[in-house]
Structures are given as structure tokens and as C-alpha cells.
């Protein structure tokens, strides 16, 4: 799904806007090579197929992955190189312009990102040239003719003359409410349609289509000509921000983050290794200990839609937020926890994925997760006119500005640098100068949002919530793993049942890791005591509390440690001489003993009880008569 989005977002702008024929491109991975990751090649393949067809397609595009290892940029790295890289971007472009960017980075600078895009673009130009040569070689340079729209230029001109001034006046009212703007824009078209006679021959669907174009043009010209946005903000102004943490009493961490009319309620849950996400991909398999879910219910935009599984948009936005936050997490491979973040969008008017990043950062800190730095995110937009050369870069875009604009550029980062980005262009490209300007304006916006977040919570809380699971990891020798598990899991299951703790055992680097999770200290102490008793190594001279397991004529066998019995000889029970074991001890009796010897050959244990008892005073000798 994520790879399909990478292809679709790059190719879609390259079709003519009036081409409405259903077009399907199917990309299948037939064979995979770890030295040539296929996701960065999918758009290249799709564009090549379109280029040698007669389907209308403006110009070839391609995508590459760019990484940086030891300061050196690498295009389409191997899996090993990618894992060592401090940035991982997939870049789509035509010969002339950058079209799409998606990726993550370890707090890099804006200049580093621009350099990565330039390196990627140089390779993409060669791949696009190759597609053009292939199309010429195969004689596939002519595209089919089509006519998918019925148009009436006279009607279009009349509508523009009559409705454009009214739309422009509504746009100039600078209304902060999305709902109020929609009502006023809707009234204009409703009044026009109501004014038509019942027997009109005017195509009402055509009218609605032209009206959308008029509305888009008026809103764009308002920004370009007057530098005024629909809600009255300046081009670099951020909407009002309100946030709060510890919002949900039973979650392990939570926050609510509101920016304008966009709101995310985010929760953090801490789980065990049993909760890890299983990854089984074509080129990678393993487990993921950081999971982020992004939910976008229909009520958040005042719509009615069936509640089904997450769509491509939800998966893509959740993946972007996950990439943004994972850069500042502690090394989860060294901790027993699985961390799950869930963002529920309660209201949306632009940039809900960036609200998820901000809310997620606050919720992680509220949960006591030691992130290295808080992360904020911002969605940038752009409105441009190629004829006049005018353009305006917009910070923190509204949903309306996303639809009518030419760019949707989401950037996340810390004070140190960028952690993730996602950019989509709806025009023929973006110069590096304009892109650089957008990045610097985004940096200012991110800093402002971070400052607002710090007013709520500036650093991770010192400890987990009282009801969050505590974790203790005990490292044991590899050959003791079986003793903790027991036959058929009998031992570990009994510990979990009697204490209430959750225990996960794994083998790592020739050692055993026993991860114990509990919701309170008493449960933790009981479980830790049981495990430590099993794995403890008997030491000569140590005193143990044992249980009598069996009685023999020559003494008793005492289980002084779980699974370890020692002989308590009749001569070591008391200082007084015992002739028989009758009535001295009972099976099941608890007795304190000291380990006095471990036989080097047999490994058998010798115990003593009498050495723990006061030694009787020697009797005085009776004088002879």
C-alpha cells in the first residue's frame, strides 16, 4: 500500500486534468534482490510502461532512493547501506522538476536535504531520458486523442463574469470557520441554480464544475494579489495552538493537541515482546517494537462514511508520523517494551498527520518514554502563477488551501533538524530556490509550534505512570533457560499464574533474557524472587530456607533451591547424637540449612542444620572417687 502511494502520488499530476478514462497500472515484484530494493524502482517501471503506450502522459518520471553513509550520498543503496544511513528519502521527478519526496532522517539540516534532492534528481534525469529514447525506438511517441468533457465556453465566460466577484468577496471576509466559509460559497451557486427557469437547457453538472474552477481561481488570486489567506492569517502565520497531557486517566500516556480546527487525541500504551508487530515483507522480515496507528473517522470532517479498515491515506499518514517520531526514541531493542501510539483525529481542517506528530511527541513524554527531543510538524503549501511568476508559500495550510494550492509539503523535526518529510506537487515542479525558501519558512513554523508544545510539557516525565507495566530484565546463562521455562512451560506458567506477572524469555547473544512485566511492585517482587531462585547458583557457606522432600534412615533430602536437593545427614541435624530419624523431621517441613560442601566429582550437595544452632557447652568431668 505504501509503495502504491509512492507511485500514484508521483504519476497522477502527469496526466492531463481533462483525461478521465480509468487507467490502471499494475506493478508486480516477480524477483527480488537485496542489493536493489524494489520500492524505489516501482515508479520507474510504471512510467516506462506509460511512456511506451498511447495513453496521454505529459512526460516520463522516475523515482530513486537516496541515502548518506559516512557523509557520502548513495543513490539506490543496498539494504545494508540503508541501515547505516542517516537519511532515507525516495525522490520522484521529471527531467525538469522535483515532483514528490517521502522519507526520514536523523535530524539533518535543510541544506543537507536539498543536497540529497539534487543528487537524486541527477540520476532521475538519466532514467527519464532513457524512457524517451525507448519510446522513440519503439515508435510510441504519438498519444491517443480523447474527449472526456462536454464544454461550453460561452457559459463558462458568463459564469465567471457573474459569480467570480461574489466568490472573491466571500474569500476576502477572512472567516476563520471552515463551516461558515463553505455555507457562503455554497449559497452563491445555490442562488444561481435557483434562478434558472425550470425548462432551462443549461447543464447543471457543467455549472457546478465551472463553479469549482471559479472558486479555486478567486481564492488563489486573493493570496497572490493581496497576500491575504482565507482565514485572515499572514502567509507565515500559524493557527492558535492548544494542548494538554495526561488527558486519558487509564492510558500509559496521552495528550490532546489542537491547532486551529484540527485536533488529535493521542494515547501511548506500553506492552511486552508478545505485542511486537510482525513484519513479513518481500525484502525484510522481523519484528517492530514501535507501532503508530492513525485513525481518521468521518465525523472529523462532518461527513458520513462507512467504518471500514484503514485506507491508503490513513496508512500513509500514520507511516509518516511513525517515521518522524522513531528518530528520537531510545533504543527499543535494548528495552523490554513494545510502544504503541494511537492518534484519533477528532476534527480536521488541514494537516492532521502533523497534529499526530505533535500529539504523539507530547504523549510519549507524558508516558515517561525518554525521547531525545520533542518533535513538531508543519504542513506547507504554495500558490503560484506560471504566467506572472507570482507565488506565495503558506505555513500551516488549511484543508481548503491544500485543495486549491500547488504543493503539500509536510516537514517534521526537532531543534536540531529534520526527522521526516512528505511532499507532493500538483504543478510541473518546483525550483530549488523556492524549495529552499519553503524549507526555511517551515523551520520557523516548527520552532514556533515546539515552543507552544513546551508550554504544556518540555521533557519526558521522570517515571512511568503508576498503572503502567514495570519491567525488569534478568540476564541468565543460556543453559538455565530450560530451568525457568520448565517441562512444557510448566515452571514459567506457574510463576505467571501465582504472581500475576507476565514473563517473556528469549535468547540473545548466547545469553538468556528473562523479561518480567508487572503492574505493581508486589507482583514484580514476587516474580523476580521466583526467577532468581531458579537461576541462582548454589554457594558453599550460604544459608537457605529449604523444604524436606524425603526422609531416609541416614538423614533427609532437603530442596534448598528450586530443583536442587541436598543431603542433610543425620549427624548434621543436631549437635546431640541421633540414633534414628523417627520423629525428628516430617516431609514438607521448612528447615533452615547451610550448604557446607559441593562434591567436585558428583556435584552433590551436603547440608547442615546444626551449624546454625548454638553449640552446647561441654559437660564438666566427674571427679574420680
LUMPATI-570060 format. One record per residue (C-alpha): residue number from 1; residue in one letter; x, y, z. Coordinates in steps of 0.02 Angstrom, whole numbers, m for minus. Layout:
<atoms>
ATOM  resi  resn       x       y       z
ATOM   NUM     a       X       Y       Z
...
</atoms>
This chain:
<atoms>
ATOM  resi  resn       x       y       z
ATOM     1     x       0       0       0
ATOM     2     x     139     121      45
ATOM     3     x     233      82    m117
ATOM     4     x      73     108    m217
ATOM     5     x      58     280    m139
ATOM     6     x     236     322    m188
ATOM     7     x     196     281    m370
ATOM     8     x      23     359    m376
ATOM     9     x      73     525    m299
ATOM    10     x     214     547    m424
ATOM    11     x     121     493    m581
ATOM    12     x     m52     567    m553
ATOM    13     x      m1     750    m587
ATOM    14     x      73     697    m754
ATOM    15     x     m95     657    m832
ATOM    16     x    m196     795    m916
ATOM    17     x    m329     865    m799
ATOM    18     x    m468     830    m925
ATOM    19     x    m417     647    m952
ATOM    20     x    m547     546    m855
ATOM    21     x    m528     371    m926
ATOM    22     x    m499     241    m791
ATOM    23     x    m316     195    m803
ATOM    24     x    m236      54    m706
ATOM    25     x     m51      18    m689
ATOM    26     x     m10    m148    m606
ATOM    27     x     164    m170    m535
ATOM    28     x     216    m343    m478
ATOM    29     x     377    m396    m395
ATOM    30     x     424    m554    m487
ATOM    31     x     601    m571    m419
ATOM    32     x     692    m479    m281
ATOM    33     x     874    m435    m249
ATOM    34     x     931    m365     m81
ATOM    35     x    1058    m258    m174
ATOM    36     x     919    m173    m274
ATOM    37     x     773    m127    m161
ATOM    38     x     618    m135    m271
ATOM    39     x     511       5    m195
ATOM    40     x     621     139    m272
ATOM    41     x     606      57    m443
ATOM    42     x     417      38    m449
ATOM    43     x     379     214    m516
ATOM    44     x     519     195    m645
ATOM    45     x     434      37    m708
ATOM    46     x     261     117    m708
ATOM    47     x     319     271    m802
ATOM    48     x     413     165    m929
ATOM    49     x     254      66    m965
ATOM    50     x     153     225    m988
ATOM    51     x     288     303   m1096
ATOM    52     x     279     163   m1225
ATOM    53     x      87     167   m1229
ATOM    54     x     m29     289   m1317
ATOM    55     x    m105     343   m1150
ATOM    56     x     m92     533   m1128
ATOM    57     x      53     561   m1010
ATOM    58     x     144     727   m1006
ATOM    59     x     322     669    m982
ATOM    60     x     417     521    m907
ATOM    61     x     455     524    m722
ATOM    62     x     559     413    m611
ATOM    63     x     600     383    m429
ATOM    64     x     758     340    m336
ATOM    65     x     806     315    m155
ATOM    66     x     947     423     m89
ATOM    67     x    1045     384      69
ATOM    68     x    1203     453     151
ATOM    69     x    1335     344     230
ATOM    70     x    1489     423     311
ATOM    71     x    1448     590     229
ATOM    72     x    1435     516      54
ATOM    73     x    1270     515     m42
ATOM    74     x    1219     349    m119
ATOM    75     x    1078     328    m245
ATOM    76     x     978     166    m231
ATOM    77     x    1082      95     m87
ATOM    78     x    1085     m87     m34
ATOM    79     x     988    m140     120
ATOM    80     x    1149    m141     221
ATOM    81     x    1195      35     163
ATOM    82     x    1019      97     200
ATOM    83     x    1030      34     380
ATOM    84     x    1191     133     405
ATOM    85     x    1124     292     326
ATOM    86     x    1074     450     420
ATOM    87     x     939     490     291
ATOM    88     x     821     388     184
ATOM    89     x     722     483      51
ATOM    90     x     628     423    m101
ATOM    91     x     625     562    m229
ATOM    92     x     516     572    m385
ATOM    93     x     548     693    m526
ATOM    94     x     535     727    m711
ATOM    95     x     682     790    m812
ATOM    96     x     639     968    m764
ATOM    97     x     569     964    m588
ATOM    98     x     553     877    m420
ATOM    99     x     377     805    m401
ATOM   100     x     372     707    m238
ATOM   101     x     479     671     m86
ATOM   102     x     449     545      52
ATOM   103     x     569     494     188
ATOM   104     x     652     510     356
ATOM   105     x     816     573     428
ATOM   106     x     913     583     589
ATOM   107     x     892     769     623
ATOM   108     x     977     835     466
ATOM   109     x     987    1016     409
ATOM   110     x     884    1095     271
ATOM   111     x    1041    1114     164
ATOM   112     x    1078     928     182
ATOM   113     x     903     887     123
ATOM   114     x     918    1000     m29
ATOM   115     x    1085     920     m74
ATOM   116     x    1006     747     m63
ATOM   117     x     867     800    m181
ATOM   118     x     992     868    m308
ATOM   119     x    1093     706    m304
ATOM   120     x     934     606    m331
ATOM   121     x     874     719    m472
ATOM   122     x    1035     697    m571
ATOM   123     x    1005     510    m582
ATOM   124     x     819     530    m617
ATOM   125     x     859     640    m768
ATOM   126     x     957     495    m845
ATOM   127     x     816     372    m812
ATOM   128     x     688     489    m891
ATOM   129     x     800     515   m1044
ATOM   130     x     811     327   m1062
ATOM   131     x     621     314   m1066
ATOM   132     x     609     446   m1202
ATOM   133     x     738     352   m1305
ATOM   134     x     642     190   m1281
ATOM   135     x     478     269   m1337
ATOM   136     x     562     338   m1495
ATOM   137     x     646     171   m1531
ATOM   138     x     477      83   m1520
ATOM   139     x     384     217   m1617
ATOM   140     x     272     260   m1468
ATOM   141     x     282     449   m1470
ATOM   142     x     103     483   m1526
ATOM   143     x     m34     485   m1392
ATOM   144     x    m217     447   m1419
ATOM   145     x    m346     584   m1440
ATOM   146     x    m487     593   m1315
ATOM   147     x    m636     699   m1266
ATOM   148     x    m699     660   m1092
ATOM   149     x    m783     826   m1056
ATOM   150     x    m926     922   m1131
ATOM   151     x    m885    1107   m1125
ATOM   152     x    m975    1269   m1161
ATOM   153     x    m854    1414   m1172
ATOM   154     x    m995    1543   m1178
ATOM   155     x   m1073    1476   m1019
ATOM   156     x    m903    1469    m937
ATOM   157     x    m871    1652    m975
ATOM   158     x   m1045    1705    m916
ATOM   159     x   m1025    1612    m752
ATOM   160     x    m854    1688    m724
ATOM   161     x    m918    1864    m754
ATOM   162     x   m1069    1839    m643
ATOM   163     x   m1001    1733    m499
ATOM   164     x    m815    1773    m484
ATOM   165     x    m841    1942    m396
ATOM   166     x    m960    1863    m270
ATOM   167     x    m839    1721    m233
ATOM   168     x    m694    1842    m214
ATOM   169     x    m795    1947     m91
ATOM   170     x    m831    1793      17
ATOM   171     x    m647    1744      13
ATOM   172     x    m598    1920      69
ATOM   173     x    m706    1907     225
ATOM   174     x    m563    1808     305
ATOM   175     x    m677    1692     402
ATOM   176     x    m588    1576     523
ATOM   177     x    m731    1450     521
ATOM   178     x    m720    1320     383
ATOM   179     x    m906    1283     401
ATOM   180     x    m957    1465     382
ATOM   181     x    m849    1486     226
ATOM   182     x    m923    1329     149
ATOM   183     x   m1100    1393     183
ATOM   184     x   m1068    1561     100
ATOM   185     x    m981    1483     m51
ATOM   186     x   m1125    1359     m65
ATOM   187     x   m1255    1497     m60
ATOM   188     x   m1182    1578    m215
ATOM   189     x   m1202    1425    m326
ATOM   190     x   m1369    1378    m247
ATOM   191     x   m1440    1550    m284
ATOM   192     x   m1380    1542    m464
ATOM   193     x   m1456    1370    m493
ATOM   194     x   m1619    1426    m411
ATOM   195     x   m1627    1575    m530
ATOM   196     x   m1631    1463    m683
ATOM   197     x   m1801    1427    m760
ATOM   198     x   m1872    1254    m738
ATOM   199     x   m1859    1218    m925
ATOM   200     x   m1677    1276    m936
ATOM   201     x   m1563    1185   m1056
ATOM   202     x   m1408    1231    m956
ATOM   203     x   m1310    1079    m896
ATOM   204     x   m1311    1097    m707
ATOM   205     x   m1167     973    m683
ATOM   206     x   m1064    1080    m801
ATOM   207     x   m1110    1234    m700
ATOM   208     x   m1050    1152    m539
ATOM   209     x    m887    1101    m622
ATOM   210     x    m855    1278    m685
ATOM   211     x    m902    1349    m515
ATOM   212     x    m767    1245    m430
ATOM   213     x    m639    1319    m550
ATOM   214     x    m703    1494    m515
ATOM   215     x    m693    1467    m328
ATOM   216     x    m517    1399    m342
ATOM   217     x    m461    1545    m451
ATOM   218     x    m535    1676    m335
ATOM   219     x    m455    1603    m179
ATOM   220     x    m286    1586    m265
ATOM   221     x    m290    1764    m333
ATOM   222     x    m334    1831    m161
ATOM   223     x    m170    1759     m94
ATOM   224     x     m64    1806    m245
ATOM   225     x    m130    1984    m263
ATOM   226     x    m166    2037     m85
ATOM   227     x     m64    1914      19
ATOM   228     x    m223    1877     115
ATOM   229     x    m273    1700     162
ATOM   230     x    m448    1631     179
ATOM   231     x    m444    1637     369
ATOM   232     x    m357    1805     377
ATOM   233     x    m183    1743     425
ATOM   234     x     m19    1803     354
ATOM   235     x      71    1681     239
ATOM   236     x     191    1626     378
ATOM   237     x      68    1633     522
ATOM   238     x      21    1477     624
ATOM   239     x    m155    1448     687
ATOM   240     x    m188    1457     876
ATOM   241     x    m121    1304     969
ATOM   242     x    m191    1221    1125
ATOM   243     x    m126    1060    1202
ATOM   244     x    m140     958    1361
ATOM   245     x     m60     797    1426
ATOM   246     x    m122     660    1543
ATOM   247     x    m290     682    1459
ATOM   248     x    m345     499    1475
ATOM   249     x    m331     433    1653
ATOM   250     x    m307     248    1609
ATOM   251     x    m186     265    1464
ATOM   252     x       0     243    1496
ATOM   253     x      24     413    1413
ATOM   254     x     m92     532    1323
ATOM   255     x    m110     706    1250
ATOM   256     x    m230     812    1152
ATOM   257     x    m161     935    1025
ATOM   258     x    m267    1065     937
ATOM   259     x    m209    1184     801
ATOM   260     x    m348    1289     727
ATOM   261     x    m487    1168     678
ATOM   262     x    m376    1014     679
ATOM   263     x    m368     906     835
ATOM   264     x    m279     743     879
ATOM   265     x    m312     641    1036
ATOM   266     x    m162     525    1054
ATOM   267     x    m128     385    1175
ATOM   268     x      27     282    1215
ATOM   269     x      22     103    1275
ATOM   270     x     171       2    1338
ATOM   271     x     169    m184    1300
ATOM   272     x     283    m334    1305
ATOM   273     x     379    m429    1173
ATOM   274     x     220    m527    1143
ATOM   275     x     143    m366    1074
ATOM   276     x     277    m334     942
ATOM   277     x     219    m308     763
ATOM   278     x     270    m448     647
ATOM   279     x     345    m384     484
ATOM   280     x     347    m505     338
ATOM   281     x     391    m408     181
ATOM   282     x     471    m454      17
ATOM   283     x     641    m384      66
ATOM   284     x     631    m378     256
ATOM   285     x     561    m486     393
ATOM   286     x     570    m465     580
ATOM   287     x     483    m376     724
ATOM   288     x     438    m196     755
ATOM   289     x     435    m129     933
ATOM   290     x     365      43     889
ATOM   291     x     191      48     814
ATOM   292     x      88     201     766
ATOM   293     x     m94     195     713
ATOM   294     x    m182     345     637
ATOM   295     x    m372     347     637
ATOM   296     x    m471     470     532
ATOM   297     x    m657     446     569
ATOM   298     x    m782     526     451
ATOM   299     x    m855     637     587
ATOM   300     x    m690     732     596
ATOM   301     x    m738     820     433
ATOM   302     x    m926     818     458
ATOM   303     x    m954     676     335
ATOM   304     x   m1045     509     337
ATOM   305     x    m943     360     279
ATOM   306     x    m945     176     324
ATOM   307     x    m820     125     457
ATOM   308     x    m709       2     367
ATOM   309     x    m524     m40     377
ATOM   310     x    m394      98     358
ATOM   311     x    m373     163     181
ATOM   312     x    m214     211      90
ATOM   313     x    m221     388     157
ATOM   314     x    m231     331     339
ATOM   315     x     m90     206     316
ATOM   316     x      19     335     230
ATOM   317     x     m10     472     358
ATOM   318     x      19     352     502
ATOM   319     x     181     294     422
ATOM   320     x     241     474     405
ATOM   321     x     207     512     588
ATOM   322     x     291     349     640
ATOM   323     x     448     395     541
ATOM   324     x     450     568     619
ATOM   325     x     443     505     798
ATOM   326     x     551     349     790
ATOM   327     x     707     455     762
ATOM   328     x     702     521     941
ATOM   329     x     653     360    1031
ATOM   330     x     776     271    1145
ATOM   331     x     847     109    1076
ATOM   332     x     696      m3    1097
ATOM   333     x     799    m157    1056
ATOM   334     x     884    m133    1223
ATOM   335     x     721    m115    1319
ATOM   336     x     586    m246    1350
ATOM   337     x     443    m132    1299
ATOM   338     x     340    m126    1141
ATOM   339     x     272      52    1117
ATOM   340     x     107      84    1029
ATOM   341     x      46     260     986
ATOM   342     x    m133     286     926
ATOM   343     x    m190     452     855
ATOM   344     x    m377     482     842
ATOM   345     x    m418     634     736
ATOM   346     x    m570     715     816
ATOM   347     x    m578     864     698
ATOM   348     x    m485     901     538
ATOM   349     x    m455    1056     436
ATOM   350     x    m282    1028     366
ATOM   351     x    m126     938     423
ATOM   352     x    m196     805     538
ATOM   353     x     m39     700     512
ATOM   354     x      67     842     580
ATOM   355     x     m51     860     728
ATOM   356     x     m21     674     757
ATOM   357     x     167     705     765
ATOM   358     x     146     845     892
ATOM   359     x      19     750     997
ATOM   360     x     123     591     985
ATOM   361     x     278     681    1047
ATOM   362     x     183     751    1197
ATOM   363     x     102     583    1236
ATOM   364     x     269     492    1232
ATOM   365     x     342     618    1355
ATOM   366     x     187     603    1463
ATOM   367     x     213     414    1466
ATOM   368     x     390     437    1531
ATOM   369     x     473     375    1370
ATOM   370     x     646     454    1364
ATOM   371     x     640     531    1190
ATOM   372     x     794     632    1149
ATOM   373     x     696     786    1099
ATOM   374     x     515     836    1063
ATOM   375     x     462     835     880
ATOM   376     x     344     954     793
ATOM   377     x     273     951     618
ATOM   378     x     201    1077     496
ATOM   379     x     115    1068     327
ATOM   380     x     172    1196     200
ATOM   381     x      79    1248      44
ATOM   382     x     110    1353    m109
ATOM   383     x       6    1450    m233
ATOM   384     x      92    1502    m394
ATOM   385     x      55    1577    m564
ATOM   386     x     175    1525    m702
ATOM   387     x     115    1665    m816
ATOM   388     x     158    1807    m696
ATOM   389     x     292    1719    m594
ATOM   390     x     200    1761    m433
ATOM   391     x     200    1636    m292
ATOM   392     x     160    1628    m107
ATOM   393     x     222    1499      18
ATOM   394     x      95    1462     154
ATOM   395     x     132    1396     328
ATOM   396     x      11    1278     419
ATOM   397     x    m111    1259     275
ATOM   398     x    m298    1237     290
ATOM   399     x    m389    1094     207
ATOM   400     x    m454    1219      78
ATOM   401     x    m279    1281      43
ATOM   402     x    m221    1102      17
ATOM   403     x    m356    1076    m116
ATOM   404     x    m332    1240    m208
ATOM   405     x    m143    1251    m190
ATOM   406     x       2    1183    m292
ATOM   407     x     102    1100    m154
ATOM   408     x      78    1000       5
ATOM   409     x     245     991      95
ATOM   410     x     246     914     268
ATOM   411     x     406     932     371
ATOM   412     x     441     867     546
ATOM   413     x     591     894     656
ATOM   414     x     672     941     821
ATOM   415     x     775    1091     867
ATOM   416     x     923    1002     788
ATOM   417     x     849     961     619
ATOM   418     x     728     868     506
ATOM   419     x     665     694     554
ATOM   420     x     541     662     412
ATOM   421     x     457     743     263
ATOM   422     x     324     713     132
ATOM   423     x     299     825     m19
ATOM   424     x     176     819    m162
ATOM   425     x     171     943    m305
ATOM   426     x      19     974    m414
ATOM   427     x     109    1081    m542
ATOM   428     x     253    1047    m659
ATOM   429     x     382    1062    m523
ATOM   430     x     471    1171    m400
ATOM   431     x     635    1263    m418
ATOM   432     x     768    1234    m286
ATOM   433     x     761    1417    m236
ATOM   434     x     576    1407    m197
ATOM   435     x     600    1239    m111
ATOM   436     x     738    1312      m4
ATOM   437     x     626    1458      43
ATOM   438     x     487    1337      90
ATOM   439     x     605    1235     199
ATOM   440     x     667    1387     294
ATOM   441     x     490    1451     321
ATOM   442     x     442    1278     382
ATOM   443     x     588    1282     504
ATOM   444     x     522    1443     580
ATOM   445     x     349    1368     593
ATOM   446     x     413    1209     675
ATOM   447     x     509    1311     804
ATOM   448     x     352    1410     847
ATOM   449     x     250    1251     869
ATOM   450     x     386    1173     977
ATOM   451     x     384    1324    1091
ATOM   452     x     196    1308    1111
ATOM   453     x     213    1122    1149
ATOM   454     x     346    1158    1281
ATOM   455     x     221    1267    1374
ATOM   456     x     125    1106    1405
ATOM   457     x     270     985    1431
ATOM   458     x     453    1017    1391
ATOM   459     x     534     850    1431
ATOM   460     x     490     669    1470
ATOM   461     x     414     639    1641
ATOM   462     x     538     561    1762
ATOM   463     x     444     397    1782
ATOM   464     x     308     290    1706
ATOM   465     x     128     310    1760
ATOM   466     x      86     213    1920
ATOM   467     x     m27      95    1822
ATOM   468     x      96      69    1678
ATOM   469     x     182    m100    1672
ATOM   470     x     351    m106    1756
ATOM   471     x     486    m209    1676
ATOM   472     x     637    m298    1748
ATOM   473     x     759    m395    1641
ATOM   474     x     863    m534    1718
ATOM   475     x    1010    m599    1617
ATOM   476     x    1044    m784    1642
ATOM   477     x    1158    m914    1569
ATOM   478     x    1094    m996    1411
ATOM   479     x    1087   m1169    1489
ATOM   480     x     970   m1105    1626
ATOM   481     x     833   m1052    1505
ATOM   482     x     757   m1226    1511
ATOM   483     x     751   m1223    1701
ATOM   484     x     650   m1061    1701
ATOM   485     x     531   m1124    1567
ATOM   486     x     513   m1297    1641
ATOM   487     x     444   m1454    1556
ATOM   488     x     313   m1396    1431
ATOM   489     x     320   m1221    1504
ATOM   490     x     258   m1284    1673
ATOM   491     x     375   m1178    1780
ATOM   492     x     353   m1011    1694
ATOM   493     x     166   m1036    1680
ATOM   494     x     155   m1070    1866
ATOM   495     x     254    m912    1906
ATOM   496     x     136    m808    1797
ATOM   497     x     m18    m888    1872
ATOM   498     x      33    m871    2054
ATOM   499     x     109    m696    2044
ATOM   500     x       7    m612    1906
ATOM   501     x     161    m555    1812
ATOM   502     x     196    m579    1626
ATOM   503     x     361    m662    1584
ATOM   504     x     444    m666    1413
ATOM   505     x     602    m768    1389
ATOM   506     x     718    m750    1239
ATOM   507     x     893    m799    1189
ATOM   508     x    1006    m655    1138
ATOM   509     x    1191    m671    1100
ATOM   510     x    1219    m836    1192
ATOM   511     x    1129    m770    1345
ATOM   512     x     952    m787    1410
ATOM   513     x     847    m632    1443
ATOM   514     x     702    m653    1563
ATOM   515     x     588    m501    1543
ATOM   516     x     464    m481    1685
ATOM   517     x     316    m362    1672
ATOM   518     x     202    m315    1817
ATOM   519     x      78    m178    1858
ATOM   520     x     132    m157    2041
ATOM   521     x     286    m182    2146
ATOM   522     x     222    m328    2249
ATOM   523     x     186    m430    2092
ATOM   524     x     357    m384    2022
ATOM   525     x     448    m431    2183
ATOM   526     x     362    m600    2192
ATOM   527     x     401    m643    2011
ATOM   528     x     582    m584    2022
ATOM   529     x     607    m686    2181
ATOM   530     x     542    m844    2096
ATOM   531     x     651    m822    1942
ATOM   532     x     807    m778    2039
ATOM   533     x     781    m930    2149
ATOM   534     x     778   m1041    1995
ATOM   535     x     933    m969    1914
ATOM   536     x    1033    m939    2072
ATOM   537     x    1196   m1037    2084
ATOM   538     x    1219   m1130    2250
ATOM   539     x    1363   m1059    2352
ATOM   540     x    1453   m1150    2490
ATOM   541     x    1429   m1058    2654
ATOM   542     x    1260    m983    2606
ATOM   543     x    1107   m1012    2715
ATOM   544     x     946   m1068    2631
ATOM   545     x     766   m1098    2683
ATOM   546     x     726   m1273    2621
ATOM   547     x     585   m1398    2617
ATOM   548     x     604   m1578    2674
ATOM   549     x     567   m1687    2522
ATOM   550     x     603   m1861    2589
ATOM   551     x     668   m1946    2746
ATOM   552     x     793   m2089    2747
ATOM   553     x     868   m2188    2891
ATOM   554     x    1030   m2091    2869
ATOM   555     x     954   m1918    2855
ATOM   556     x     838   m1809    2749
ATOM   557     x     842   m1737    2573
ATOM   558     x     802   m1553    2576
ATOM   559     x     757   m1445    2424
ATOM   560     x     855   m1290    2471
ATOM   561     x     836   m1207    2299
ATOM   562     x     706   m1239    2163
ATOM   563     x     755   m1403    2080
ATOM   564     x     907   m1428    2193
ATOM   565     x     907   m1557    2333
ATOM   566     x    1045   m1586    2459
ATOM   567     x    1076   m1717    2591
ATOM   568     x    1053   m1665    2770
ATOM   569     x    1142   m1810    2856
ATOM   570     x    1077   m1870    3024
ATOM   571     x    1240   m1812    3103
ATOM   572     x    1211   m1634    3040
ATOM   573     x    1036   m1610    3109
ATOM   574     x    1078   m1578    3291
ATOM   575     x    1232   m1566    3398
ATOM   576     x    1162   m1708    3501
ATOM   577     x    1187   m1883    3433
ATOM   578     x    1031   m1954    3349
ATOM   579     x    1009   m2142    3342
ATOM   580     x     860   m2138    3221
ATOM   581     x     762   m2018    3110
ATOM   582     x     597   m2070    3185
ATOM   583     x     501   m1916    3240
ATOM   584     x     645   m1797    3202
ATOM   585     x     575   m1718    3042
ATOM   586     x     422   m1727    2932
ATOM   587     x     404   m1716    2741
ATOM   588     x     353   m1539    2693
ATOM   589     x     431   m1462    2847
ATOM   590     x     525   m1299    2819
ATOM   591     x     702   m1300    2885
ATOM   592     x     849   m1180    2878
ATOM   593     x    1009   m1260    2816
ATOM   594     x    1183   m1210    2767
ATOM   595     x    1271   m1276    2612
ATOM   596     x    1435   m1345    2678
ATOM   597     x    1502   m1441    2528
ATOM   598     x    1479   m1472    2341
ATOM   599     x    1558   m1635    2285
ATOM   600     x    1675   m1591    2142
ATOM   601     x    1651   m1759    2056
ATOM   602     x    1465   m1790    2076
ATOM   603     x    1400   m1614    2105
ATOM   604     x    1301   m1674    2255
ATOM   605     x    1261   m1552    2394
ATOM   606     x    1294   m1577    2581
ATOM   607     x    1190   m1478    2701
ATOM   608     x    1200   m1443    2886
ATOM   609     x    1071   m1381    3010
ATOM   610     x    1170   m1399    3170
ATOM   611     x    1298   m1268    3121
ATOM   612     x    1158   m1141    3130
ATOM   613     x    1114   m1194    3308
ATOM   614     x    1204   m1142    3467
ATOM   615     x    1336   m1268    3511
ATOM   616     x    1303   m1343    3684
ATOM   617     x    1432   m1308    3818
ATOM   618     x    1550   m1454    3853
ATOM   619     x    1499   m1555    4007
ATOM   620     x    1617   m1546    4158
ATOM   621     x    1708   m1711    4200
ATOM   622     x    1651   m1801    4359
ATOM   623     x    1799   m1815    4483
ATOM   624     x    1854   m1992    4522
ATOM   625     x    1819   m2064    4697
</atoms>
